[in-house]
Amino acid sequence: MQELESLKFSNPFADLPEDFFHKQNWTPFDNPKLIHFNEELAELLGLPKDLDPEDLMLYVNGNKAFKHSAPLSMAYAGHQFGSWVPQLGDGRGILLGQLQTKEGLMDLHIKGAGKTPYSRFGDGRAVLRSTIREYLCGEAMHHLGIPSSRSLIMIGSDEPVFRETTEFGAMMIRVAKTHIRFGHFEYLMHNKKSEFIPILLNHVIESYFPELKESKDGYTDLFEKIVSSTARLIAKWQAFGFAHGVMNTDNMSVLGETFDFGPFGFLDEYNPGFICNHSDHSGRYAFNNQPSIGLWNCHALAAALKDHIEIERTKEIINSYEKIFYDELTRLYRKKLGLFKKEKDDLKLVEELLTWMKDHKKDYTNTFRALAEGNNDFTDEVEQAWFKKYQERLDREASNETERNALMNSSNPQYILRNYLAQEAIQAAEIGDFSALNFLIEVLKKPYLKNENYNKFSEVPPEWANKLEISCSS
């Protein structure tokens, strides 16, 4: 397809000095197989309306070439589980380039592309299991309203890839506003390349925050935007019960998007100490640690930028993180409880409910959805007292029941991506059956809309699901 071949990539990242990346192509599969194509995302990207996904697959696999792309692997570093690693980089990814869309600049990035100079001892491949998990989670997050990378297309192969067992290789095109991470700046600072930091800062401002170009202190303004978007993103994670699992600084986007999915998990029963990553032996990235780790990562970014941002103002920005986080978290919980007005004890009301949910091992998503639908199973005195307090709080609102129900049902999903649902789709896909995967994607597109045909997808997990272990290789 001529239109596809001539797709207008703009490639501003490829115009930066080559200290930021390594220009290269990727390694095709011998026998690629189309698994899924995201029509909704293709439309956003402005791809041809009559696009045949089988044709796009050949470009993704490397059998055909995008004329205007500038493929490269990015160099960055980061703190992994709190320890400094001086060079990481795209070990299995290739940035094809950027496209201008109605929602701004978008990166197209191939994941599972084969070896790069940053692969270290890895094979540069992704496996079908992890590719499906990332594809599903990007769609789940997006349709919940949480900023996130997404996937345009997923292809499989019969190429063996060795992890804990032998699996099959897969690739996908990940789409995000940017792939620039906190770790890009850390890489430059700690590898004696700090003279390049202003170049990258200017690139981020030019590409994503052009309104800062005339600012007297644009770099500090940019840092403020990064801290604010990070705090608000993690508040959304907490409100929806999402655990990322690997909040290393190289997995933190400078635009406040969720990306680099690995051993993620949504809460089933409410357990604030939930650890979704089997490799996280210390619980550093446990669910209730995510807000403080987000702040820790902002400190690490500030350290990398210290020669380019105003120190006293930077301290104020760092100190603002907690308020931004709690303001956003409280705003989201008010919506989940159907509250339109602000009252100072609203977060305390939420905390009392969460304590009961923890003590009674209640399903996080289903409990809030039941409240939204006017149902509750509060039988003990403590919770009947809480429910009375909640009713009194509702009585102080000017809203009517219809307005409140609409707010709650649009803020409390009926369906989330439970790990066992992803696992069922993966197991079927590994034997060539993609029907469960396709159906699950359709369910995740409308998480707030109750559908009797989807009843299974809101059930609490079966017993076997409690034994699922998801590690960094996922």
C-alpha positions in Angstrom: 0.0 0.0 0.0 1.6 3.2 -1.2 0.0 5.4 1.5 1.4 3.2 4.2 4.9 3.2 2.7 4.9 7.0 2.5 3.5 7.5 6.0 4.6 11.0 7.2 6.9 10.3 10.2 8.4 13.5 11.6 11.2 12.0 13.6 12.3 14.9 15.9 14.0 12.6 18.3 16.2 11.2 15.5 17.4 14.7 14.8 19.1 14.9 18.2 22.8 14.1 18.6 23.7 10.5 18.2 24.7 10.2 21.9 21.0 9.7 22.5 20.5 6.6 20.4 21.8 4.1 18.0 20.4 4.1 14.4 19.4 0.6 13.3 16.9 -1.7 11.8 15.3 -4.7 13.5 15.2 -8.4 13.0 12.1 -9.8 11.2 10.3 -13.1 12.0 10.5 -15.7 9.3 6.8 -16.5 9.5 4.8 -13.6 11.1 1.2 -14.1 12.1 -1.3 -11.3 12.7 -2.8 -11.6 16.2 -4.7 -8.3 16.7 -5.1 -4.9 15.1 -6.4 -1.8 17.0 -8.7 0.0 14.5 -9.6 2.7 17.0 -6.0 3.6 17.5 -5.2 3.4 13.8 -7.9 6.1 13.2 -6.4 8.4 15.9 -3.0 8.0 14.2 -4.5 9.0 10.8 -3.6 5.7 9.1 -5.4 4.9 5.8 -9.1 4.1 6.4 -8.9 1.1 4.0 -5.8 -0.3 5.7 -5.4 -4.0 5.5 -3.8 -5.1 8.8 -2.0 -8.0 7.1 -0.2 -5.4 5.0 0.7 -3.3 8.0 2.1 -6.5 9.6 4.7 -6.7 6.8 5.9 -3.2 7.7 6.0 -4.0 11.4 7.9 -7.2 10.8 10.4 -5.4 8.5 9.5 -7.2 5.2 8.5 -3.7 3.9 10.0 -0.3 4.8 8.3 2.9 5.9 10.0 5.4 3.6 10.1 8.3 6.1 10.7 6.5 9.4 14.1 6.7 11.3 14.4 3.6 13.3 16.7 3.8 16.4 17.2 2.3 19.8 17.3 4.8 22.7 20.0 5.1 25.3 19.0 5.7 28.9 19.9 4.5 32.4 18.0 4.4 35.7 17.5 3.3 39.3 16.2 -0.3 39.3 14.7 -1.3 42.6 16.5 1.6 44.1 20.0 0.7 42.8 21.8 2.7 40.1 22.3 1.0 36.7 24.5 3.2 34.5 23.3 2.0 31.2 20.0 0.3 30.2 18.5 1.5 26.9 16.1 -0.1 24.4 17.2 -3.7 24.8 14.3 -5.1 22.7 12.7 -2.0 21.2 13.1 0.2 18.2 11.6 3.7 18.0 10.3 4.0 14.4 9.5 7.7 14.6 6.9 10.2 15.6 3.6 11.0 13.8 1.7 14.3 14.2 -2.0 13.5 15.2 -5.0 15.5 16.3 -3.9 14.8 19.8 -0.3 15.9 19.3 2.9 14.0 18.6 2.8 10.2 19.0 5.7 7.8 19.1 5.5 4.5 17.2 7.8 2.0 18.9 8.4 -1.7 18.0 8.7 -3.9 21.0 10.3 -7.3 20.6 12.4 -6.1 17.7 15.6 -8.2 18.3 19.0 -7.3 19.6 20.3 -3.7 20.0 23.5 -2.4 21.5 21.6 -2.1 24.8 20.4 -5.8 24.9 23.4 -6.8 27.1 23.0 -10.5 27.4 19.3 -10.6 26.2 17.9 -11.9 23.0 16.0 -8.6 22.3 12.7 -10.5 21.8 9.4 -10.3 23.5 7.2 -13.4 24.1 3.6 -13.8 23.2 2.6 -13.9 26.9 4.1 -10.6 27.8 3.0 -8.9 24.5 -0.6 -9.9 25.1 -0.4 -8.6 28.7 0.9 -5.3 27.6 -1.6 -5.0 24.7 -4.5 -5.8 27.1 -3.4 -3.4 29.8 -2.8 -0.5 27.5 -6.4 -0.8 26.3 -7.8 -1.3 29.9 -6.0 1.8 31.2 -7.0 4.0 28.3 -10.7 3.1 28.5 -10.7 3.6 32.3 -9.4 7.1 31.6 -5.8 6.6 32.9 -3.1 8.1 30.7 -1.3 5.1 29.2 0.6 3.8 26.2 -1.4 1.6 23.9 -0.7 -0.9 21.1 -1.5 -0.6 17.4 -0.9 -4.1 16.2 0.4 -7.4 17.7 2.0 -10.1 15.6 3.2 -13.6 16.6 5.7 -16.1 15.2 6.9 -19.7 15.5 10.3 -18.5 16.6 11.3 -20.1 19.9 12.3 -17.7 22.7 13.8 -18.9 26.0 12.6 -17.6 29.3 11.7 -19.8 32.3 10.4 -22.2 29.6 10.5 -22.1 25.8 7.9 -19.7 24.4 7.1 -18.1 21.1 8.4 -14.7 20.0 6.0 -11.8 19.3 6.1 -8.1 18.4 3.8 -5.1 18.7 3.8 -1.4 17.9 3.6 0.5 21.2 2.1 4.0 20.8 2.8 6.7 23.4 3.1 10.4 23.5 6.8 9.9 24.3 9.3 7.3 25.2 11.5 9.8 27.0 12.0 8.7 30.6 13.4 10.1 33.8 16.3 7.7 33.0 17.2 9.6 29.9 18.3 12.6 32.0 20.0 10.3 34.6 22.0 8.7 31.8 23.3 12.0 30.6 24.0 13.3 34.1 25.8 10.3 35.5 27.7 9.3 32.3 29.6 12.6 31.9 27.3 13.8 29.1 25.6 16.5 31.1 26.2 19.1 28.3 23.5 17.3 26.4 20.9 17.8 29.1 19.8 21.2 27.8 19.4 19.8 24.3 17.0 17.1 25.6 15.2 19.6 27.8 14.7 21.9 24.8 13.5 18.9 22.7 10.8 18.0 25.3 9.7 21.7 25.6 9.6 22.1 21.8 7.7 18.9 21.2 5.3 18.8 24.1 5.2 22.1 25.9 5.8 24.9 23.3 4.2 27.4 25.6 7.3 27.2 27.8 9.6 28.3 25.1 9.3 32.0 26.1 9.5 31.3 29.8 12.3 32.9 31.9 12.7 29.6 33.7 11.4 27.0 31.3 13.5 24.1 32.6 12.1 24.5 36.1 8.6 25.0 34.7 9.0 21.8 32.8 10.2 20.0 36.0 7.1 21.3 37.7 4.8 19.9 35.0 6.6 16.5 35.2 6.2 16.3 39.0 2.5 17.3 38.8 1.6 14.8 36.0 3.4 12.1 37.9 1.5 12.8 41.1 -1.8 12.9 39.3 -1.1 9.7 37.4 -0.2 7.7 40.5 -3.4 9.0 42.2 -5.3 7.5 39.4 -3.5 4.2 39.8 -4.4 4.1 43.5 -8.1 5.1 42.9 -8.5 2.3 40.3 -6.5 -0.3 42.3 -3.7 -0.6 39.7 -0.2 -1.8 40.7 2.5 -1.2 38.1 5.1 -3.6 39.7 8.3 -2.0 38.3 8.4 1.7 39.1 12.1 2.0 38.2 13.1 5.5 37.0 13.7 4.1 33.5 10.0 3.2 33.4 8.7 6.7 34.3 7.5 8.8 31.4 8.2 12.6 31.5 4.6 13.1 30.3 2.9 11.2 33.1 1.8 8.2 31.0 1.7 4.6 32.3 4.1 2.5 30.3 6.6 -0.4 30.3 4.0 -2.9 31.5 5.4 -6.0 33.1 4.2 -7.8 36.2 1.3 -5.4 36.7 -1.9 -6.3 38.5 -5.2 -4.8 39.4 -6.4 -5.4 43.0 -8.9 -8.2 43.5 -9.6 -8.2 47.2 -8.5 -4.9 48.8 -5.0 -5.4 50.2 -2.9 -2.2 50.4 0.3 -4.3 50.7 -0.4 -6.1 47.4 2.8 -7.0 45.6 2.1 -7.9 42.0 5.7 -8.6 41.0 7.0 -12.0 42.1 10.6 -10.6 41.7 10.0 -7.8 44.1 11.2 -9.6 47.2 11.4 -6.6 49.4 8.0 -5.2 48.4 9.5 -1.9 47.2 6.8 -1.5 44.6 3.9 -2.8 46.7 0.6 -1.1 45.9 0.6 1.2 48.9 4.2 2.3 48.3 3.5 3.6 44.8 2.9 7.2 45.8 6.1 7.5 47.8 8.1 5.8 45.0 6.7 8.3 42.6 8.1 11.1 44.8 11.4 9.2 45.2 11.7 9.1 41.4 11.0 12.8 41.1 13.9 13.4 43.6 16.1 11.3 41.3 15.1 13.4 38.3 15.7 16.6 40.2 19.2 15.3 41.0 19.9 14.7 37.3 18.7 18.2 36.4 20.3 20.0 39.4 22.6 22.2 37.2 19.7 23.3 35.0 16.8 24.1 37.4 16.4 26.7 40.1 17.1 24.9 43.4 14.9 26.8 45.8 11.9 26.6 43.5 12.7 22.9 42.9 12.4 22.2 46.6 8.9 23.9 46.6 7.9 21.8 43.6 9.0 18.6 45.2 7.1 19.6 48.4 4.0 20.2 46.3 3.9 16.5 45.1 2.0 15.3 48.2 -0.7 17.9 48.0 -1.2 17.4 44.2 -1.4 13.6 44.8 -4.0 13.8 47.6 -6.1 16.5 45.9 -6.4 14.3 42.8 -6.9 11.1 44.9 -9.7 12.8 46.9 -11.3 14.2 43.8 -11.4 10.7 42.3 -12.8 9.1 45.4 -15.5 11.8 45.7 -16.6 10.8 42.2 -16.5 7.1 43.2 -18.8 7.9 46.2 -21.1 10.2 44.2 -20.0 13.4 46.0 -20.1 16.6 44.1 -19.1 19.0 46.9 -15.9 19.2 48.8 -15.8 18.6 52.5 -12.6 18.4 54.6 -13.2 15.0 56.0 -14.0 13.3 52.7 -10.7 11.4 52.6 -11.3 10.2 56.2 -14.6 8.8 55.1 -12.9 6.9 52.3 -10.2 5.6 54.6 -12.8 4.1 57.0 -14.4 2.3 54.1 -11.0 1.0 52.8 -10.2 -0.3 56.3 -13.4 -2.3 56.4 -12.7 -3.7 52.9 -9.2 -4.7 54.0 -10.5 -6.4 57.2 -13.2 -8.2 55.4 -11.2 -9.0 52.3 -13.7 -7.4 50.0 -13.2 -7.1 46.3 -12.0 -3.6 45.6 -13.7 -3.0 42.2 -17.0 -4.8 43.0 -17.5 -3.1 46.4 -17.4 0.4 44.8 -19.6 -0.7 41.9 -22.1 -2.2 44.4 -22.3 1.1 46.2 -22.8 2.9 42.9 -25.8 0.6 42.3 -27.2 1.1 45.7 -26.2 -2.3 47.1 -24.1 -3.0 50.2 -23.5 -6.0 52.4 -22.6 -4.0 55.5 -23.8 -6.3 58.3 -21.5 -5.5 61.2 -22.0 -2.5 63.5 -18.9 -0.7 62.4 -19.9 -0.6 58.8 -23.5 0.2 59.5 -22.2 3.2 61.3 -20.0 4.1 58.3 -22.9 3.7 56.0 -25.1 6.0 58.1 -22.3 8.6 58.1 -22.1 8.2 54.3 -25.8 8.7 53.9 -25.6 11.8 56.1 -22.8 13.1 53.8 -25.0 12.4 50.7 -27.9 14.3 52.4 -25.7 17.4 52.5 -25.4 17.3 48.7 -27.7 19.2 46.4 -27.6 16.4 43.8 -30.5 14.1 43.1 -30.2 10.3 42.9 -30.1 10.2 39.1 -27.2 12.6 38.9 -25.4 10.7 41.7 -25.8 7.3 40.1 -24.6 8.6 36.7 -21.5 10.0 38.4 -20.8 6.8 40.3 -21.4 4.5 37.4 -19.0 6.5 35.2 -16.4 6.5 38.0 -16.5 2.8 39.2 -15.8 0.3 36.5 -17.8 -2.9 36.2 -14.9 -4.6 34.5 -11.2 -4.5 35.0 -8.3 -6.5 33.6 -8.0 -9.2 36.3 -4.8 -11.3 36.1 -6.7 -14.5 35.7 -8.7 -13.2 32.7 -5.4 -12.2 31.0 -4.0 -15.6 31.8 -7.0 -17.4 30.3 -6.6 -15.4 27.1 -2.9 -16.1 27.0 -3.3 -19.9 27.5 -5.8 -20.0 24.6 -3.6 -17.9 22.4 -0.6 -20.1 23.0 -2.4 -22.9 21.3 -3.6 -20.7 18.5 -7.1 -19.7 19.8 -7.4 -15.9 19.9 -11.2 -15.8 20.5 -10.8 -15.3 24.3 -8.3 -12.5 23.7 -10.5 -10.7 21.1 -13.5 -11.0 23.4 -11.6 -9.6 26.4 -10.4 -6.6 24.4 -14.0 -5.8 23.5 -15.1 -6.1 27.2 -12.2 -3.7 28.3 -13.3 -1.1 25.7 -16.5 -0.4 27.8 -15.5 -0.9 31.4 -18.3 1.2 32.9 -21.2 -0.1 30.9 -22.9 -3.2 32.5 -23.6 -5.9 30.0 -25.4 -9.1 30.9 -23.3 -11.0 28.3 -20.2 -10.0 30.3 -21.2 -11.3 33.7 -18.2 -13.6 34.0 -15.8 -10.7 33.7 -16.9 -9.1 36.9 -16.7 -12.2 39.0 -14.2 -12.5 41.8 -11.2 -14.7 40.7 -11.4 -18.5 41.0 -9.2 -20.2 43.6 -6.4 -21.1 41.1 -5.9 -17.5 40.3 -4.4 -16.9 43.7 -1.4 -19.0 42.7 -0.6 -16.9 39.6 3.0 -15.5 39.9 3.9 -12.6 37.6 7.6 -11.6 37.4 9.7 -9.1 35.6 10.0 -11.5 32.6 6.3 -11.0 32.1 
